[in-house]
Amino acid sequence: MTLIALSDIHFAYPGQVPILQGASLRLDPGQRLSLIGPNGSGKSTLLRMILGLQRPDRGTITVFGTERRDEADFHPVRRRVGLVFQDADDQLFCPTVAEDVAFGPLNLGKSRHEALEIVDRVLGDLDLMHLRDRITHKLSGGEKRLVTLATVLAMQPEVLLLDEPTNALDTKNEARLLEILNALPQAILLVSHAPEFRVKLAPETVRLEDGRLLRD
């Protein structure tokens, strides 16, 4: 079953020219796909649409075999699809790293004990246990980026949407992130301006051009 299918998506921000004019895309289980295109072409908008954070003016969004239209349709999608935002500060809002990583599992109905077990497992898997009790807003940009990934993986998503995941990462942390992501089983839709990172993680590419998606 196709995980995500966007069909004939049209969208314009109020008072601006349309950025999406018939964009169509599909992501299948295990597939790793890079979405490329100029700044402002609508790449981040498409990722947000998959989660219902932005709605198209026209077109259909089908996730896990079900067409999604209303807010209620997207609630189950947000439990199963994880988005790593372009800016880590949009994603981290709890006082400590452990609380940020526990937030998602607690929202999914896990007990405090279960959530903290998930925190320790995910931070251990990512080799981030040394950050567990740190104050989130005092972390470096690279540390915040890795913690945002931990918050998403704690939800055990079936699909990962990555919006410029190498932002604020030095070479060492970028290599670490790549190692982590390549070891994961999830299908991935990647937006990244880093060509080498794309080639190593998601070499299959679609280009967003003049509001449409074209195979590169």
MINUTI-279699 format. One record per residue: x, y negated, z of N, C-alpha, C in turn; residue in one letter. Coordinates in nm, 3 decimals, decimal comma. Each point is the difference from the previous one (the first is absolute). Layout:
NODE      n.px      n.py      n.pz     ca.px     ca.py     ca.pz      c.px      c.py      c.pz   drentor
NODE         X         Y         Z         X         Y         Z         X         Y         Z         A
...
//
This chain:
NODE      n.px      n.py      n.pz     ca.px     ca.py     ca.pz      c.px      c.py      c.pz   drentor
NODE     0,085     0,120     0,000    -0,085    -0,120     0,000     0,089    -0,125     0,000         M
NODE    -0,033    -0,094    -0,086     0,071    -0,129    -0,001    -0,024    -0,070     0,133         T
NODE     0,107    -0,053     0,060    -0,012    -0,066     0,130    -0,060    -0,139    -0,014         L
NODE     0,052    -0,076    -0,096    -0,045    -0,138    -0,019    -0,022    -0,023    -0,149         I
NODE    -0,114    -0,058    -0,035    -0,026    -0,037    -0,139    -0,061    -0,140    -0,003         A
NODE     0,070    -0,092    -0,065    -0,052    -0,134    -0,023    -0,036    -0,009    -0,147         L
NODE    -0,121    -0,047    -0,028    -0,046    -0,001    -0,138    -0,055    -0,137    -0,039         S
NODE     0,060    -0,060    -0,104    -0,046    -0,125    -0,060    -0,018    -0,110     0,106         D
NODE     0,106    -0,020     0,081    -0,007    -0,097     0,109     0,023    -0,142    -0,052         I
NODE    -0,094    -0,088     0,033     0,010    -0,142    -0,033    -0,001    -0,080     0,130         H
NODE     0,085    -0,104     0,005     0,004    -0,079     0,124     0,064    -0,135    -0,027         F
NODE    -0,060    -0,103     0,062     0,060    -0,134    -0,001    -0,020    -0,062     0,138         A
NODE     0,104    -0,065     0,051    -0,018    -0,079     0,123    -0,082    -0,124    -0,035         Y
NODE    -0,081    -0,050     0,096    -0,090    -0,113    -0,030     0,074    -0,118    -0,063         P
NODE    -0,054    -0,047    -0,111     0,054    -0,118    -0,066     0,129     0,025    -0,078         G
NODE     0,039     0,128    -0,014     0,124     0,030    -0,072    -0,028     0,092    -0,119         Q
NODE     0,098     0,007    -0,089    -0,017     0,089    -0,116     0,003     0,145     0,049         V
NODE    -0,069     0,090    -0,070    -0,001     0,140     0,044     0,142     0,060     0,000         P
NODE     0,030     0,081     0,105     0,129     0,069     0,000    -0,016     0,147    -0,042         I
NODE    -0,119     0,056     0,019    -0,024     0,138    -0,044    -0,113    -0,002    -0,102         L
NODE     0,028     0,061    -0,117    -0,098    -0,005    -0,109    -0,009     0,137    -0,066         Q
NODE    -0,056     0,094     0,075    -0,017     0,135    -0,055     0,111     0,095     0,041         G
NODE     0,054    -0,020     0,120     0,109     0,087     0,049    -0,056     0,136     0,043         A
NODE     0,067     0,106    -0,043    -0,039     0,137     0,037     0,123     0,077     0,045         S
NODE    -0,019     0,085     0,102     0,115     0,070     0,060    -0,050     0,127     0,066         L
NODE     0,083     0,106    -0,002    -0,035     0,119     0,079     0,125     0,052     0,069         R
NODE    -0,021     0,055     0,120     0,107     0,059     0,078    -0,045     0,139     0,043         L
NODE     0,081     0,100    -0,035    -0,034     0,140     0,029     0,081     0,052     0,118         D
NODE    -0,042     0,111     0,060     0,074     0,056     0,115     0,147     0,021    -0,035         P
NODE     0,088    -0,043     0,091     0,143     0,019    -0,017     0,067    -0,097    -0,097         G
NODE    -0,081    -0,083    -0,068     0,056    -0,092    -0,099     0,065    -0,120     0,069         Q
NODE     0,106    -0,051    -0,060     0,068    -0,119     0,050     0,011    -0,098    -0,115         R
NODE    -0,068    -0,111     0,016    -0,019    -0,092    -0,112     0,043    -0,141     0,042         L
NODE     0,080    -0,064    -0,084     0,038    -0,140     0,022    -0,087    -0,092    -0,083         S
NODE    -0,044    -0,106     0,064    -0,082    -0,101    -0,065     0,086    -0,126    -0,014         L
NODE     0,032    -0,039    -0,124     0,088    -0,115    -0,020    -0,072    -0,108    -0,079         I
NODE     0,058    -0,121     0,005    -0,059    -0,114    -0,070     0,048    -0,128     0,064         G
NODE    -0,022    -0,113    -0,065     0,049    -0,128     0,052    -0,068    -0,037     0,133         P
NODE     0,062    -0,091     0,073    -0,063    -0,054     0,121    -0,135    -0,060    -0,036         N
NODE    -0,100     0,024     0,086    -0,132    -0,057    -0,023    -0,084     0,073    -0,102         G
NODE     0,048     0,117    -0,047    -0,075     0,072    -0,104    -0,113     0,085     0,057         S
NODE    -0,004     0,017     0,133    -0,111     0,074     0,060     0,036     0,134     0,061         G
NODE     0,129     0,028     0,016     0,042     0,131     0,053    -0,047     0,020     0,144         K
NODE     0,027    -0,098     0,086    -0,042     0,011     0,140    -0,153     0,000     0,011         S
NODE    -0,064    -0,076    -0,088    -0,147    -0,004    -0,002    -0,057     0,140    -0,027         T
NODE     0,060     0,070    -0,095    -0,046     0,137    -0,031     0,015     0,092     0,121         L
NODE     0,112    -0,010     0,071     0,019     0,084     0,118    -0,108    -0,029     0,105         L
NODE    -0,028    -0,128     0,020    -0,102    -0,037     0,098    -0,139     0,047    -0,042         R
NODE    -0,026     0,001    -0,130    -0,130     0,047    -0,049    -0,023     0,148     0,032         M
NODE     0,107     0,079    -0,004    -0,014     0,143     0,030    -0,054     0,022     0,141         I
NODE     0,033    -0,094     0,091    -0,046     0,009     0,139    -0,124    -0,085     0,026         L
NODE    -0,049    -0,066    -0,103    -0,120    -0,082     0,019     0,028    -0,133     0,068         G
NODE     0,127    -0,040     0,006     0,035    -0,128     0,062    -0,024    -0,115    -0,096         L
NODE    -0,015     0,035    -0,128    -0,035    -0,097    -0,105    -0,098     0,075    -0,091         Q
NODE    -0,099    -0,069    -0,054    -0,098     0,066    -0,086     0,013    -0,049    -0,143         R
NODE    -0,010     0,090    -0,098     0,008    -0,044    -0,139    -0,127    -0,075    -0,041         P
NODE     0,012    -0,086    -0,099    -0,118    -0,065    -0,057    -0,079     0,100    -0,084         D
NODE     0,075     0,096    -0,057    -0,063     0,102    -0,084     0,092     0,122    -0,002         R
NODE    -0,058     0,118    -0,022     0,080     0,121    -0,008    -0,031     0,095     0,115         G
NODE     0,055     0,121    -0,007    -0,031     0,100     0,103     0,128     0,047     0,070         T
NODE    -0,015     0,023     0,129     0,109     0,051     0,085    -0,046     0,134     0,055         I
NODE     0,071     0,106    -0,036    -0,033     0,134     0,047     0,118     0,054     0,080         T
NODE    -0,025     0,036     0,125     0,107     0,053     0,086    -0,047     0,132     0,059         V
NODE     0,085     0,103    -0,013    -0,033     0,137     0,046    -0,132     0,048    -0,061         F
NODE    -0,021    -0,033    -0,128    -0,114     0,053    -0,073    -0,131    -0,072     0,022         G
NODE     0,000    -0,106     0,082    -0,124    -0,073     0,031     0,016    -0,146    -0,040         T
NODE    -0,100    -0,053    -0,072     0,006    -0,141    -0,035    -0,021    -0,085     0,126         E
NODE     0,081    -0,103     0,013    -0,005    -0,085     0,121    -0,044    -0,140    -0,041         R
NODE    -0,110    -0,045     0,063    -0,053    -0,132    -0,034    -0,010    -0,092     0,122         R
NODE    -0,062     0,050     0,107    -0,029    -0,083     0,117     0,105     0,020     0,108         D
NODE    -0,001    -0,091     0,098     0,095     0,007     0,111    -0,001     0,138     0,065         E
NODE    -0,120     0,054     0,023    -0,010     0,131     0,066     0,066     0,111    -0,083         A
NODE    -0,002    -0,015    -0,132     0,062     0,101    -0,088     0,151     0,008     0,021         D
NODE     0,059    -0,113     0,042     0,146    -0,007     0,011     0,052     0,042     0,138         F
NODE    -0,089     0,011     0,099     0,048     0,039     0,134     0,074     0,134    -0,003         H
NODE    -0,057     0,106    -0,063     0,076     0,126    -0,005     0,127    -0,010    -0,083         P
NODE     0,001    -0,090    -0,101     0,120    -0,017    -0,083     0,115    -0,053     0,086         V
NODE    -0,030    -0,096     0,088     0,105    -0,061     0,083     0,058     0,097     0,101         R
NODE    -0,074     0,106     0,030     0,053     0,103     0,089     0,094     0,095    -0,073         R
NODE    -0,011     0,007    -0,132     0,073     0,101    -0,078     0,105    -0,059    -0,094         R
NODE    -0,004    -0,132    -0,018     0,097    -0,068    -0,088     0,074    -0,104     0,083         V
NODE     0,133     0,005    -0,001     0,079    -0,094     0,079     0,065    -0,104    -0,088         G
NODE    -0,014    -0,127     0,038     0,061    -0,111    -0,074     0,110    -0,063     0,084         L
NODE     0,121    -0,005    -0,054     0,109    -0,076     0,061     0,000    -0,138    -0,067         V
NODE    -0,038    -0,101     0,078    -0,015    -0,136    -0,053     0,135    -0,059    -0,041         F
NODE    -0,007    -0,099    -0,088     0,121    -0,067    -0,048     0,072    -0,072     0,115         Q
NODE    -0,077    -0,059     0,091     0,059    -0,072     0,114    -0,027     0,079     0,127         D
NODE     0,108     0,046     0,064    -0,015     0,083     0,121    -0,079    -0,070     0,109         A
NODE     0,011    -0,135     0,007    -0,069    -0,073     0,106    -0,153     0,003    -0,016         D
NODE    -0,048     0,035    -0,120    -0,145     0,015    -0,020    -0,050     0,130     0,063         D
NODE     0,091     0,091     0,032    -0,037     0,134     0,041     0,028     0,028     0,149         Q
NODE     0,090    -0,077     0,058     0,043     0,025     0,137    -0,056    -0,109     0,091         L
NODE    -0,082     0,039     0,098    -0,064    -0,103     0,083    -0,008     0,040     0,147         F
NODE     0,055     0,117     0,037    -0,001     0,041     0,140     0,131    -0,045     0,067         C
NODE     0,002    -0,005     0,134     0,121    -0,048     0,068     0,123     0,088    -0,023         P
NODE    -0,017     0,133     0,001     0,116     0,087    -0,015    -0,016     0,093    -0,120         T
NODE     0,112     0,057    -0,043     0,000     0,094    -0,113    -0,091     0,118     0,028         V
NODE     0,011     0,059     0,120    -0,082     0,117     0,035    -0,149    -0,033    -0,012         A
NODE    -0,039    -0,118     0,047    -0,142    -0,038    -0,007    -0,045    -0,020    -0,144         E
NODE     0,088    -0,058    -0,083    -0,034    -0,017    -0,142    -0,021     0,135    -0,068         D
NODE     0,089     0,096     0,026    -0,009     0,131    -0,065    -0,119     0,078     0,054         V
NODE    -0,035    -0,020     0,128    -0,113     0,071     0,061    -0,135    -0,056    -0,043         A
NODE    -0,001    -0,124    -0,049    -0,126    -0,069    -0,030    -0,088     0,080    -0,096         F
NODE     0,059     0,048    -0,111    -0,078     0,073    -0,100    -0,058     0,130     0,054         G
NODE     0,082     0,087     0,061    -0,055     0,124     0,057    -0,109    -0,026     0,104         P
NODE     0,016    -0,101     0,084    -0,104    -0,033     0,099    -0,130    -0,038    -0,071         L
NODE     0,012    -0,076    -0,110    -0,119    -0,038    -0,078    -0,066     0,119    -0,066         N
NODE     0,078     0,105    -0,027    -0,055     0,122    -0,059    -0,062     0,091     0,105         L
NODE     0,000    -0,045     0,126    -0,066     0,078     0,105     0,091     0,090     0,080         G
NODE     0,132    -0,012    -0,020     0,093     0,080     0,080     0,002    -0,053     0,143         K
NODE     0,027     0,091     0,095     0,015    -0,044     0,139     0,133    -0,075     0,014         S
NODE     0,017    -0,072     0,109     0,125    -0,074     0,023     0,118     0,099     0,000         R
NODE    -0,019     0,115     0,064     0,106     0,101     0,007     0,036     0,049    -0,141         H
NODE    -0,104     0,032    -0,080     0,025     0,047    -0,138     0,069    -0,108    -0,083         E
NODE    -0,046    -0,125     0,017     0,058    -0,110    -0,077     0,148    -0,018     0,033         A
NODE     0,036     0,011     0,128     0,141    -0,017     0,038     0,085     0,117    -0,048         L
NODE    -0,060     0,119    -0,008     0,073     0,113    -0,059     0,030    -0,027    -0,148         E
NODE    -0,099    -0,058    -0,069     0,020    -0,035    -0,142     0,109    -0,107    -0,013         I
NODE    -0,004    -0,100     0,089     0,102    -0,105     0,000     0,140     0,062     0,008         V
NODE     0,019     0,090     0,096     0,132     0,059     0,020     0,041     0,088    -0,118         D
NODE    -0,097     0,071    -0,057     0,032     0,087    -0,114     0,040    -0,083    -0,122         R
NODE    -0,081    -0,102    -0,031     0,027    -0,080    -0,120     0,130    -0,080     0,016         V
NODE     0,020    -0,063     0,115     0,124    -0,076     0,021     0,121     0,093     0,001         L
NODE    -0,019     0,121     0,054     0,109     0,098    -0,003     0,032     0,042    -0,143         G
NODE    -0,104     0,027    -0,079     0,020     0,041    -0,140     0,073    -0,109    -0,080         D
NODE    -0,030    -0,126     0,033     0,059    -0,112    -0,074     0,130    -0,050     0,063         L
NODE     0,042     0,068     0,106     0,123    -0,039     0,070    -0,011    -0,143     0,053         D
NODE    -0,117    -0,031     0,057    -0,026    -0,135     0,051    -0,032    -0,001     0,150         L
NODE     0,030     0,110     0,070    -0,036     0,007     0,142     0,065    -0,113     0,081         M
NODE     0,116    -0,049    -0,047     0,068    -0,107     0,073    -0,080    -0,131    -0,002         H
NODE    -0,101    -0,008    -0,089    -0,084    -0,121    -0,007    -0,131     0,015     0,078         L
NODE    -0,024     0,117     0,056    -0,133     0,033     0,055    -0,058    -0,108     0,091         R
NODE     0,080    -0,050     0,093    -0,053    -0,094     0,100     0,044    -0,144    -0,024         D
NODE     0,049    -0,025    -0,121     0,043    -0,136    -0,033    -0,120    -0,091    -0,026         R
NODE     0,021    -0,130     0,023    -0,101    -0,102    -0,032    -0,003    -0,015    -0,153         I
NODE    -0,116     0,023    -0,060    -0,007     0,008    -0,146     0,049    -0,128    -0,068         T
NODE    -0,044    -0,116     0,049     0,033    -0,124    -0,073     0,148    -0,038     0,013         H
NODE     0,074     0,071     0,086     0,144    -0,029     0,014     0,087     0,092    -0,088         K
NODE    -0,063     0,090    -0,073     0,076     0,090    -0,088     0,054    -0,077    -0,120         L
NODE     0,104     0,055    -0,062     0,049    -0,057    -0,127    -0,101     0,031    -0,110         S
NODE     0,015    -0,068    -0,114    -0,089     0,024    -0,113     0,003     0,145    -0,045         G
NODE     0,119     0,058    -0,006     0,014     0,140    -0,042    -0,064     0,096     0,099         G
NODE     0,018    -0,028     0,130    -0,061     0,086     0,103    -0,152    -0,008    -0,008         E
NODE    -0,053    -0,121    -0,020    -0,146    -0,016    -0,013    -0,053     0,080    -0,118         K
NODE     0,073    -0,003    -0,111    -0,044     0,072    -0,119    -0,011     0,150     0,028         R
NODE     0,099     0,058     0,068    -0,004     0,143     0,032    -0,111     0,031     0,100         L
NODE    -0,025    -0,092     0,093    -0,108     0,021     0,097    -0,137    -0,006    -0,070         V
NODE    -0,016    -0,088    -0,099    -0,128    -0,003    -0,072    -0,026     0,136    -0,066         T
NODE     0,105     0,061    -0,054    -0,017     0,132    -0,060    -0,041     0,101     0,107         L
NODE     0,060    -0,010     0,118    -0,037     0,091     0,110    -0,147    -0,017     0,038         A
NODE    -0,049    -0,126     0,002    -0,141    -0,021     0,036    -0,094     0,065    -0,101         T
NODE     0,041    -0,002    -0,127    -0,082     0,062    -0,106     0,008     0,153     0,007         V
NODE     0,120     0,054     0,018     0,016     0,146     0,005    -0,067     0,061     0,122         L
NODE    -0,014    -0,079     0,107    -0,068     0,050     0,120    -0,146     0,034    -0,028         A
NODE    -0,056    -0,058    -0,105    -0,140     0,027    -0,038    -0,011     0,127    -0,085         M
NODE     0,114     0,061    -0,034     0,005     0,120    -0,085    -0,079    -0,018    -0,131         Q
NODE     0,033    -0,105    -0,075    -0,075    -0,026    -0,124     0,030     0,104    -0,107         P
NODE    -0,094     0,014    -0,092     0,018     0,093    -0,113     0,063    -0,070    -0,119         E
NODE    -0,008    -0,133    -0,001     0,057    -0,081    -0,109     0,070    -0,120     0,064         V
NODE     0,115    -0,039    -0,057     0,071    -0,119     0,047     0,002    -0,107    -0,109         L
NODE    -0,041    -0,120     0,037     0,009    -0,116    -0,088     0,111    -0,088     0,059         L
NODE     0,104    -0,027    -0,078     0,116    -0,073     0,050     0,017    -0,130    -0,078         L
NODE    -0,017    -0,113     0,070     0,009    -0,131    -0,065     0,133    -0,065     0,038         D
NODE     0,095     0,004    -0,093     0,134    -0,055     0,021     0,062     0,052     0,131         E
NODE     0,013     0,132     0,015     0,046     0,055     0,128     0,145    -0,030     0,033         P
NODE     0,079    -0,045    -0,099     0,141    -0,030     0,029     0,022    -0,145     0,041         T
NODE    -0,109    -0,080     0,010     0,013    -0,138     0,049     0,073    -0,001     0,134         N
NODE     0,098    -0,087     0,014     0,074    -0,022     0,127     0,091     0,116     0,038         A
NODE     0,019     0,096    -0,089     0,087     0,113     0,033     0,141    -0,021    -0,054         L
NODE     0,101     0,029     0,085     0,137     0,003    -0,050     0,023     0,134    -0,071         D
NODE     0,117     0,016    -0,059     0,028     0,120    -0,080    -0,014     0,128     0,081         T
NODE     0,048    -0,003     0,124    -0,004     0,119     0,085    -0,144     0,040     0,031         K
NODE    -0,083    -0,098     0,040    -0,139     0,030     0,034    -0,081     0,037    -0,123         N
NODE     0,034    -0,058    -0,116    -0,069     0,036    -0,124     0,028     0,147    -0,034         E
NODE     0,124     0,042     0,018     0,035     0,141    -0,025    -0,073     0,091     0,098         A
NODE    -0,012    -0,044     0,124    -0,071     0,078     0,103    -0,149     0,012    -0,036         R
NODE    -0,059    -0,112    -0,042    -0,141     0,001    -0,039    -0,024     0,096    -0,117         L
NODE     0,089    -0,005    -0,098    -0,012     0,087    -0,117     0,007     0,146     0,041         L
NODE     0,092     0,031     0,090     0,016     0,137     0,049    -0,129     0,047     0,069         E
NODE    -0,057    -0,086     0,083    -0,124     0,032     0,072    -0,115     0,025    -0,099         I
NODE    -0,017    -0,093    -0,095    -0,112     0,009    -0,093     0,012     0,121    -0,093         L
NODE     0,122     0,028    -0,044     0,019     0,115    -0,090    -0,026     0,133     0,069         N
NODE     0,006     0,002     0,132    -0,026     0,124     0,075    -0,149     0,022     0,028         A
NODE    -0,083    -0,101    -0,031    -0,143     0,009     0,030    -0,076     0,072    -0,112         L
NODE    -0,111     0,067     0,035    -0,078     0,070    -0,102    -0,103    -0,088    -0,071         P
NODE    -0,030    -0,118     0,055    -0,112    -0,079    -0,050     0,022    -0,053    -0,142         Q
NODE    -0,111    -0,016    -0,071     0,001    -0,077    -0,125     0,031    -0,145     0,036         A
NODE     0,072    -0,069    -0,089     0,044    -0,137     0,029    -0,030    -0,090    -0,119         I
NODE    -0,057    -0,118     0,030    -0,013    -0,107    -0,098     0,088    -0,114     0,050         L
NODE     0,102    -0,034    -0,078     0,104    -0,092     0,044    -0,002    -0,128    -0,081         L
NODE     0,003    -0,113     0,069     0,027    -0,129    -0,063     0,136    -0,044     0,052         V
NODE     0,097    -0,020    -0,090     0,134    -0,039     0,042     0,073    -0,072    -0,113         S
NODE     0,072    -0,106     0,039     0,083    -0,073    -0,096     0,141     0,059    -0,007         H
NODE     0,026     0,108     0,075     0,134     0,059     0,005     0,008     0,120    -0,095         A
NODE     0,059    -0,018    -0,119    -0,001     0,107    -0,102     0,063     0,130     0,048         P
NODE     0,113    -0,008     0,072     0,066     0,122     0,044    -0,087     0,077     0,098         E
NODE    -0,065    -0,072     0,090    -0,089     0,062     0,098    -0,116     0,071    -0,071         F
NODE    -0,058    -0,068    -0,099    -0,111     0,060    -0,077     0,044     0,128    -0,067         R
NODE     0,116    -0,004    -0,065     0,049     0,118    -0,074     0,018     0,119     0,094         V
NODE     0,048    -0,026     0,121     0,028     0,108     0,094    -0,125     0,052     0,070         K
NODE    -0,103    -0,084     0,012    -0,120     0,042     0,074    -0,117     0,032    -0,093         L
NODE    -0,025    -0,086    -0,097    -0,120     0,015    -0,084     0,033    -0,042    -0,142         A
NODE     0,074     0,086    -0,073     0,048    -0,040    -0,134    -0,111    -0,014    -0,104         P
NODE    -0,112     0,068     0,020    -0,112    -0,017    -0,095    -0,058    -0,140     0,019         E
NODE    -0,017    -0,074    -0,109    -0,030    -0,143     0,011    -0,119    -0,042    -0,084         T
NODE    -0,084    -0,086     0,058    -0,101    -0,071    -0,079     0,023    -0,150     0,018         V
NODE    -0,020    -0,072    -0,110     0,028    -0,144    -0,001    -0,131    -0,077    -0,005         R
NODE    -0,013    -0,099     0,090    -0,117    -0,087     0,000     0,033    -0,122    -0,085         L
NODE    -0,071    -0,011    -0,111     0,031    -0,106    -0,097    -0,130    -0,054    -0,057         E
NODE    -0,017    -0,132     0,008    -0,122    -0,064    -0,052    -0,126     0,066     0,056         D
NODE     0,006     0,035     0,127    -0,119     0,052     0,068    -0,030     0,147    -0,021         G
NODE     0,086     0,068    -0,078    -0,023     0,142    -0,026     0,123     0,081     0,041         R
NODE    -0,022     0,129     0,022     0,110     0,089     0,037     0,043     0,083    -0,121         L
NODE     0,129    -0,004    -0,029     0,054     0,071    -0,115     0,107     0,094     0,047         L
NODE     0,002     0,122    -0,056     0,110     0,094     0,028     0,131    -0,060    -0,047         R
NODE     0,101     0,002     0,087     0,126    -0,062    -0,036     0,080     0,093    -0,091         D
//
